[in-house]
Amino acid sequence: MTIRLTVLLLFFSATSLLLPQSGKSAFVIRDVRVFDGDSVLERQTVVIADGKIAAVGNSDVRVPQGTEEIPGEGHTLLPGLIDSHVHVHVLRQVEALQQALAFGVTTVLDMWTGPPPRAFTGKPALSRLKEIDASDPPDMAAVHTAGTGATAPGGHPTQMDGGIAALVIPTLSRPEQAGAFVDARLSEGSDFIKIIYDDTKETFGLNLPTLNEETIAAIVAAAHTHGRIAVAHISTEQQARGAVSAGVDGLAHIFTGPSVSADFSQFVARRGAFVIPTLSILYFLCGMSDGPAILADADAVENIRQEFRAPLSMSIRSSKLSCDGATEAIRQLAAAGAPILAGTDAPGPGTTYGASLHRELEHLVKAGMTPVAALAAATSVPARSFQMNDRGRIKPGMRADLLLVKGDPTKQIQDTRNIVAIWKRGIPVVRK
């Protein structure tokens, strides 16, 4: 069944526009500003055919006769956004991925999809998620997943109430167990490996067991043997340094705290590690939730499902945590040239799928990144870091995962929220 979508583009006068019906239709966007994942190109012509980008260039680009045309003047075309840290809801996977896509987030990286509760009789969440990944439906964000993360017996997140506490979570405690652990995760469908290195003292006031650095190093080595990357969940600078020293490819969070060591960014950059700050969730923990601002945004609320609004209303009456160190760490990392990836930890408290990534970009800019660097953090940088070579850039041969916005987010990052049109594999996305 084909979908016809009429999008109202706001120029100096309103113009109605009929978008192509399917990924096999060819269309062209003319005179549009392009952020190609790395650079800004003015007045470009972009040709899309068969779900991929066919050509990008100036007015001399050859456009097949009869190709549907979309005027792009006053607009910016971006690669589809990538949220590098989410947790796809185990019972509402379809809804979570649909909501993410409605905000131009065409790919999400799921940082934990564990095994089912003991009493669960349906298909495991990871199996269902892998089916979605394989079929890559046009109305849901694409998803790559860590599957079940590596943690010590009794370690985080086994302490959490509700469904996770009822899970049978595989654990390990010695380096010699790493190979079998990684093999099992890859057999289940993990696209990359996540490691928990956090005793939760900082965030929960607990003192849980955690993996030692020798075991972390062994897990990383086992993942690399299979050509997969490994990322680490941490909550302190000491844990971050330990994980990076053990060879992880990236940090799934930055840490809280009132300050950061002056050499932290150089330490990370020298070892080639990337960082997914997840300022959206950290700022919530520090008493600065994005939730009220998102709920006050009428356009955002129209595209946020009722079941994913509750976290936006959560609050912390009095937080003892400081995020000053996290903000300073971003400034340092950006100055040092360390790869920074945009991620939200949605649907954690104060966050929601899709909408929170636009706020995360604003946080990155306020913390010291340029708008262009922040946009790269949600497009080309995660694509390269997570070995997704078919997306994240607007180049011939790439997937036509695209976001068209009014204005110029390469100068005013808030303009990413002025969504005009979204395509996944060249197929237009219907927003509410």
C-alpha positions as CSV (number, residue, x, y, z in Angstrom):
1,M,0.0,0.0,0.0
2,T,1.5,3.3,-1.0
3,I,1.4,6.4,1.1
4,R,0.9,9.9,-0.3
5,L,2.0,12.7,2.0
6,T,1.2,16.3,1.4
7,V,3.7,18.5,3.3
8,L,3.2,22.2,3.7
9,L,6.5,24.1,3.2
10,L,6.5,27.5,4.7
11,F,8.2,29.9,2.3
12,F,7.3,33.6,2.0
13,S,4.1,32.2,0.7
14,A,2.7,28.7,1.5
15,T,3.2,26.0,-1.2
16,S,1.6,22.6,-1.2
17,L,3.9,19.7,-2.1
18,L,3.3,16.1,-2.9
19,L,6.1,13.8,-1.8
20,P,7.1,10.6,-3.5
21,Q,5.1,7.5,-2.7
22,S,7.8,4.9,-2.1
23,G,11.5,4.3,-1.8
24,K,11.7,3.2,-5.4
25,S,10.4,6.6,-6.6
26,A,12.9,9.1,-7.7
27,F,12.7,12.7,-6.5
28,V,15.0,15.7,-6.3
29,I,15.4,18.5,-3.7
30,R,16.6,21.7,-5.3
31,D,18.4,24.8,-4.0
32,V,18.7,23.3,-0.5
33,R,21.4,23.9,2.1
34,V,23.0,20.5,2.8
35,F,24.8,19.4,5.9
36,D,26.4,16.3,4.5
37,G,27.5,14.9,7.9
38,D,30.8,16.8,7.8
39,S,30.5,20.0,5.9
40,V,27.9,22.6,4.9
41,L,27.1,23.0,1.2
42,E,24.9,25.9,-0.1
43,R,22.3,25.7,-2.9
44,Q,22.7,22.0,-3.6
45,T,20.6,19.7,-5.8
46,V,20.1,16.3,-4.2
47,V,18.7,13.4,-6.2
48,I,17.2,10.3,-4.5
49,A,16.4,7.1,-6.3
50,D,15.7,3.5,-5.2
51,G,15.9,4.4,-1.5
52,K,19.5,5.8,-1.9
53,I,21.2,9.1,-2.6
54,A,21.9,9.2,-6.3
55,A,23.7,12.5,-6.7
56,V,24.6,15.6,-4.8
57,G,25.9,18.8,-6.4
58,N,25.2,22.2,-7.9
59,S,22.6,23.0,-10.6
60,D,24.6,21.0,-13.2
61,V,23.6,17.7,-11.5
62,R,21.8,15.5,-14.0
63,V,18.2,14.9,-13.0
64,P,16.2,12.3,-14.9
65,Q,13.3,13.8,-16.8
66,G,9.9,13.6,-15.0
67,T,11.5,13.4,-11.5
68,E,9.4,14.8,-8.8
69,E,10.8,18.1,-7.5
70,I,10.9,19.5,-4.0
71,P,11.9,23.1,-3.5
72,G,14.5,23.5,-0.8
73,E,15.2,27.2,-0.6
74,G,15.3,28.4,3.0
75,H,15.7,24.9,4.2
76,T,18.5,22.6,5.3
77,L,18.8,18.9,4.4
78,L,20.4,16.7,7.1
79,P,21.3,13.0,7.3
80,G,18.7,11.2,9.4
81,L,19.7,11.7,13.0
82,I,21.2,8.9,15.1
83,D,20.5,8.6,18.8
84,S,23.5,6.7,20.2
85,H,22.0,5.7,23.5
86,V,18.5,4.6,24.0
87,H,16.7,1.6,25.6
88,V,14.0,0.4,23.4
89,H,10.9,-0.4,25.5
90,V,10.8,-4.2,25.8
91,L,7.0,-4.3,25.5
92,R,6.4,-1.3,23.2
93,Q,9.3,-1.7,20.7
94,V,7.2,-0.7,17.7
95,E,5.8,2.4,19.3
96,A,9.2,3.5,20.6
97,L,10.8,3.2,17.2
98,Q,7.9,4.9,15.5
99,Q,8.1,7.9,17.9
100,A,11.8,8.2,17.4
101,L,11.4,8.3,13.6
102,A,8.7,11.0,13.9
103,F,11.4,13.3,15.2
104,G,13.8,12.6,12.3
105,V,15.8,10.0,14.3
106,T,16.2,7.4,11.7
107,T,18.6,5.1,13.6
108,V,18.8,4.3,17.3
109,L,21.5,2.4,19.2
110,D,19.9,0.3,21.9
111,M,22.2,-0.1,24.9
112,W,20.5,-3.0,26.7
113,T,17.9,-5.5,25.6
114,G,18.1,-8.4,28.1
115,P,16.6,-11.8,28.3
116,P,12.9,-12.2,29.3
117,P,11.6,-12.5,32.9
118,R,11.5,-16.0,34.3
119,A,7.7,-16.2,33.9
120,F,7.6,-14.6,30.4
121,T,6.2,-17.0,27.8
122,G,6.3,-14.8,24.6
123,K,9.1,-14.2,22.2
124,P,12.1,-12.6,23.9
125,A,12.5,-8.8,23.4
126,L,15.9,-9.2,21.7
127,S,14.5,-11.7,19.2
128,R,11.6,-9.3,18.3
129,L,14.1,-6.4,18.1
130,K,16.3,-8.3,15.7
131,E,13.3,-9.1,13.5
132,I,12.6,-5.4,13.3
133,D,16.3,-4.7,12.5
134,A,16.3,-7.3,9.7
135,S,13.0,-6.1,8.0
136,D,14.0,-2.4,8.5
137,P,10.4,-1.2,8.1
138,P,9.9,2.4,6.7
139,D,7.7,3.5,9.6
140,M,10.2,2.8,12.4
141,A,13.7,3.9,13.2
142,A,16.4,1.4,12.4
143,V,17.9,-0.2,15.4
144,H,21.3,-1.7,16.4
145,T,21.5,-3.3,19.8
146,A,24.0,-4.3,22.5
147,G,21.6,-7.1,23.6
148,T,22.5,-8.1,27.2
149,G,25.4,-6.1,28.7
150,A,28.3,-7.6,30.7
151,T,28.1,-7.2,34.4
152,A,29.3,-8.8,37.6
153,P,27.2,-11.2,39.7
154,G,24.9,-8.9,41.7
155,G,26.1,-5.9,39.7
156,H,24.1,-3.1,38.1
157,P,21.4,-3.3,36.8
158,T,20.3,-6.4,38.7
159,Q,19.4,-4.2,41.7
160,M,16.6,-2.4,39.9
161,D,13.0,-3.1,40.8
162,G,10.4,-4.3,38.4
163,G,11.0,-6.3,35.2
164,I,14.8,-6.2,35.2
165,A,15.1,-7.6,38.7
166,A,13.1,-10.6,37.5
167,L,15.4,-11.3,34.6
168,V,17.9,-14.2,34.4
169,I,20.9,-12.1,33.5
170,P,24.1,-13.9,32.5
171,T,27.1,-12.5,34.4
172,L,30.9,-13.0,34.6
173,S,33.6,-12.3,37.0
174,R,36.9,-13.5,35.5
175,P,38.9,-12.7,32.4
176,E,38.8,-16.3,31.2
177,Q,35.0,-16.2,31.0
178,A,35.1,-13.3,28.5
179,G,35.3,-15.3,25.3
180,A,32.4,-17.5,26.0
181,F,30.3,-14.5,27.2
182,V,30.9,-12.5,24.1
183,D,30.3,-15.5,21.9
184,A,26.9,-16.1,23.6
185,R,25.9,-12.4,23.1
186,L,26.8,-12.4,19.4
187,S,24.9,-15.6,18.9
188,E,21.8,-14.0,20.4
189,G,22.2,-11.1,18.0
190,S,24.2,-8.4,19.8
191,D,25.6,-5.9,17.2
192,F,28.1,-4.6,19.8
193,I,29.1,-5.3,23.4
194,K,28.2,-3.1,26.4
195,I,30.1,-3.4,29.6
196,I,28.9,-2.2,33.0
197,Y,31.7,-0.7,35.1
198,D,29.7,1.1,37.9
199,D,29.2,0.3,41.6
200,T,26.3,2.9,41.6
201,K,27.7,4.8,44.6
202,E,27.5,8.1,42.7
203,T,23.9,7.7,41.3
204,F,22.1,5.3,43.7
205,G,24.2,5.5,46.9
206,L,24.8,1.8,46.7
207,N,28.0,-0.3,46.7
208,L,27.4,-3.1,44.1
209,P,29.9,-5.5,42.8
210,T,31.5,-4.5,39.5
211,L,33.8,-6.0,36.9
212,N,37.6,-5.5,37.4
213,E,39.7,-3.9,34.7
214,E,41.4,-7.2,33.7
215,T,38.0,-8.7,32.9
216,I,36.9,-5.6,31.0
217,A,40.1,-5.8,28.9
218,A,39.4,-9.5,28.2
219,I,35.8,-8.6,27.1
220,V,37.0,-5.9,24.8
221,A,39.6,-8.2,23.3
222,A,37.0,-10.9,22.7
223,A,34.7,-8.4,21.0
224,H,37.5,-7.1,18.8
225,T,38.3,-10.7,17.7
226,H,34.9,-10.7,16.1
227,G,35.3,-7.2,14.6
228,R,32.8,-5.7,17.1
229,I,33.2,-2.7,19.3
230,A,32.7,-2.5,23.1
231,V,31.4,0.4,25.1
232,A,31.3,1.0,28.8
233,H,28.7,2.3,31.2
234,I,30.4,4.4,33.9
235,S,29.4,7.1,36.4
236,T,32.6,8.5,37.7
237,E,35.8,9.9,36.2
238,Q,37.8,7.1,37.8
239,Q,35.6,4.5,36.2
240,A,35.9,6.3,32.9
241,R,39.6,6.3,33.0
242,G,39.7,2.7,34.0
243,A,37.4,1.6,31.2
244,V,39.4,3.6,28.6
245,S,42.7,2.1,30.0
246,A,41.2,-1.3,29.5
247,G,40.7,-0.6,25.8
248,V,36.9,0.1,25.4
249,D,36.1,1.9,22.2
250,G,33.8,4.4,23.8
251,L,32.0,5.5,27.0
252,A,28.2,5.2,27.0
253,H,27.9,8.2,29.4
254,I,30.0,11.0,30.7
255,F,30.2,11.3,34.5
256,T,28.6,13.6,37.0
257,G,30.6,15.6,39.6
258,P,31.6,19.2,40.3
259,S,34.7,19.1,38.2
260,V,36.9,17.2,35.8
261,S,40.6,16.7,35.7
262,A,42.5,19.1,33.3
263,D,44.0,16.2,31.4
264,F,40.9,14.0,31.0
265,S,40.1,14.9,27.4
266,Q,43.7,14.4,26.3
267,F,43.7,11.1,28.0
268,V,40.6,10.0,26.1
269,A,41.7,11.5,22.8
270,R,45.2,9.8,22.9
271,R,43.5,6.4,23.2
272,G,41.1,7.0,20.4
273,A,37.9,6.5,22.5
274,F,34.6,8.2,21.8
275,V,32.2,9.6,24.4
276,I,28.3,9.5,24.4
277,P,27.7,12.2,27.1
278,T,23.9,11.7,27.5
279,L,23.6,15.1,29.1
280,S,19.8,14.8,28.9
281,I,19.7,12.1,31.6
282,L,22.6,13.5,33.6
283,Y,21.0,16.9,33.8
284,F,17.8,15.3,35.1
285,L,19.9,13.7,37.9
286,C,21.3,17.1,38.6
287,G,17.9,18.6,39.0
288,M,17.7,20.2,35.5
289,S,15.2,18.1,33.6
290,D,14.3,18.8,30.0
291,G,10.8,17.3,30.6
292,P,8.9,20.5,31.3
293,A,10.3,22.3,28.2
294,I,9.5,19.3,26.0
295,L,5.9,19.1,27.3
296,A,5.5,22.8,26.7
297,D,6.4,22.4,23.0
298,A,3.1,21.9,21.2
299,D,4.6,20.4,18.1
300,A,6.7,17.9,20.1
301,V,3.8,16.8,22.3
302,E,1.7,16.1,19.2
303,N,4.3,13.4,18.3
304,I,4.9,12.0,21.7
305,R,2.8,9.0,22.5
306,Q,0.9,9.0,25.8
307,E,2.7,6.0,27.1
308,F,6.1,7.8,26.7
309,R,5.1,11.1,28.4
310,A,5.3,10.0,32.0
311,P,9.1,10.2,32.3
312,L,8.9,13.8,31.1
313,S,6.9,14.7,34.2
314,M,9.3,13.1,36.7
315,S,11.4,15.4,38.9
316,I,13.9,15.3,41.6
317,R,13.0,17.6,44.5
318,S,16.6,18.0,45.7
319,S,19.6,16.7,43.9
320,K,23.0,16.4,45.6
321,L,24.7,15.7,42.2
322,S,26.5,18.3,40.2
323,C,26.8,18.3,36.4
324,D,29.4,21.1,36.2
325,G,32.1,18.5,35.6
326,A,30.1,16.9,32.8
327,T,29.6,20.2,31.0
328,E,33.3,21.1,31.3
329,A,34.3,17.6,30.1
330,I,32.4,18.2,26.9
331,R,34.2,21.5,26.3
332,Q,37.5,19.8,26.9
333,L,36.7,16.8,24.7
334,A,35.5,19.1,21.8
335,A,38.7,21.2,22.1
336,A,40.8,18.0,22.1
337,G,39.1,16.6,19.0
338,A,37.8,13.5,20.8
339,P,34.8,11.9,19.0
340,I,31.5,13.0,20.7
341,L,28.3,11.2,19.9
342,A,24.8,12.5,20.7
343,G,22.7,10.1,22.9
344,T,19.8,10.6,25.3
345,D,19.3,7.4,27.4
346,A,15.6,7.6,26.5
347,P,13.2,6.8,27.9
348,G,14.9,7.5,31.2
349,P,13.5,10.1,33.6
350,G,13.2,13.5,31.9
351,T,13.6,12.1,28.4
352,T,11.6,10.5,25.6
353,Y,12.3,9.0,22.2
354,G,13.2,11.4,19.4
355,A,12.3,14.7,21.0
356,S,15.1,14.5,23.6
357,L,17.8,14.1,20.9
358,H,17.0,17.7,19.7
359,R,17.5,18.9,23.2
360,E,20.7,16.9,23.6
361,L,22.1,18.8,20.5
362,E,21.3,22.1,22.2
363,H,23.0,20.9,25.4
364,L,26.1,20.0,23.4
365,V,26.3,23.4,21.8
366,K,25.8,25.2,25.1
367,A,28.6,23.0,26.5
368,G,31.0,24.3,23.9
369,M,30.5,22.4,20.7
370,T,29.8,24.3,17.4
371,P,26.4,23.6,15.8
372,V,28.1,21.8,13.0
373,A,30.1,19.6,15.4
374,A,26.9,18.8,17.3
375,L,25.1,17.8,14.1
376,A,28.1,15.6,13.2
377,A,27.7,14.0,16.7
378,A,24.2,12.9,15.6
379,T,25.1,11.8,12.1
380,S,28.5,10.9,10.7
381,V,30.4,10.5,13.9
382,P,28.2,7.7,15.4
383,A,27.9,6.1,11.9
384,R,31.7,5.8,11.8
385,S,32.2,4.9,15.4
386,F,29.6,2.1,15.3
387,Q,30.7,0.8,11.8
388,M,27.4,1.8,10.1
389,N,28.9,2.6,6.7
390,D,25.7,3.1,4.8
391,R,24.3,6.1,6.7
392,G,25.1,9.3,8.6
393,R,26.2,11.3,5.5
394,I,24.6,12.7,2.4
395,K,26.8,11.1,-0.3
396,P,26.0,9.2,-3.4
397,G,25.3,5.5,-2.5
398,M,24.2,6.2,1.1
399,R,20.8,5.3,2.4
400,A,18.2,8.1,1.8
401,D,17.6,8.6,5.5
402,L,17.0,12.3,5.5
403,L,15.6,15.2,7.6
404,L,14.5,18.4,6.0
405,V,14.1,21.4,8.3
406,K,13.2,25.0,7.9
407,G,16.1,27.4,8.8
408,D,19.7,26.8,9.3
409,P,20.7,24.5,12.2
410,T,24.3,24.8,11.3
411,K,24.1,28.2,12.8
412,Q,21.0,27.9,15.1
413,I,20.9,24.4,16.5
414,Q,17.3,24.8,17.6
415,D,16.3,24.8,14.0
416,T,16.5,21.0,13.9
417,R,13.1,21.1,15.6
418,N,11.5,22.9,12.6
419,I,10.8,19.6,10.8
420,V,9.4,19.9,7.3
421,A,9.9,16.3,6.1
422,I,11.5,13.0,7.0
423,W,12.5,10.1,4.7
424,K,13.6,6.7,5.7
425,R,15.2,4.8,2.7
426,G,13.6,7.4,0.5
427,I,10.1,6.7,1.8
428,P,8.3,9.7,3.4
429,V,7.4,9.5,7.1
430,V,3.9,10.4,8.2
431,R,4.0,12.4,11.4
432,K,1.0,13.0,13.6
